[in-house]
């Protein structure tokens, strides 16, 4: 019995070691092929969302497949063009205000450092201020460059979408794992887009009503960053602080600039989004954070946007096989040997 248990442990150790090596090799391949894989993954998600439109035209309206695909592709291009305009406006605005925003951040940092020195908390004010002045504009423009690179790969995304739609059989009914994956991706992307749009508009209206400069830019950033779960809304909330701190002398106005959009993000993220998502993605919050870190390390900001649907798909696939079901349960936060607690009397 002891030898059998020892042999099983050795087998699992060998399998675990091989899986770690496979993950490292796969990560290296994904980094090396990111210029092709990122457009391909985006195209898969887009094709999954719009494929019911093609199926409906072919099956219900009995239209030729090339007409259905062309009309759907025009719809996709229109949506991508609208999103592209939003991204271009955001990028141009970010590049234009990068210097001014950096100056505001440095000015706020100097005030905070001077306050710390006045309270006998020794910090190297000159070195920290110099680091911010030299690096912050580059960081801002680099983030804008990431969005520009995504826009430049739009043609490749369209090509992938066309081939994915052409190779799809609209009369074939998806069942089992494929149906679950498609439903999960469609529900997540549609819900996330609608919620992000609402959050962006509300943040813009709030900041505009408060008289904050660059209110439209912060509204656009709230829309874009809301695609990054958990972290994106926090970043969108704190981004206006340097502008508010230098524009308003009233601390209550600064608090309003931070708290009111924060209330919007908290309300949407904790109450509205879970209700719209329904059953949800069944991912543990720690799984979401690790996925954001992993895919952000591989593919940058775009990887963080794609992290959740990729991991949700991985959870569904792992849960379908007996050998990997425990890993799928682990991604969902269900630990081995755990059992639901009995309701309190």
Buried (B, 14 or more C-beta within 10 A) or exposed (E): EEEEEEEEEEEEEEEEEEEEEEEEEEBEEBEEEBEEBBBBBBBBBBBBBBBEBBBBBBEEEEBEBEEBBBBBBEEBBEBBEEBBEBBEEBBEBBBEBBEBBBBBBBBBBBEBBEEEEEEEEEEEBEEBBEEBBEEBBEEBBEBBBEBBEBBEBBEBBBEBBBEBBEEBEBEEEBEEBEEBBBBBBBBBBEBBBEBBBBBBBBBBEBBEEBEBBBBBBBBBBBBBBBBBBEBBBEEBBEBBBBBBBBBBEEEEBBEBBBBBBBEBBEEBBEEBBEEBBEEBBBBBEEBBBBBBBBBBEBBBBBBBBBBBBBBBBBBBBBBEEEEBEEBBBBBBEBEEEEEEEEEEE
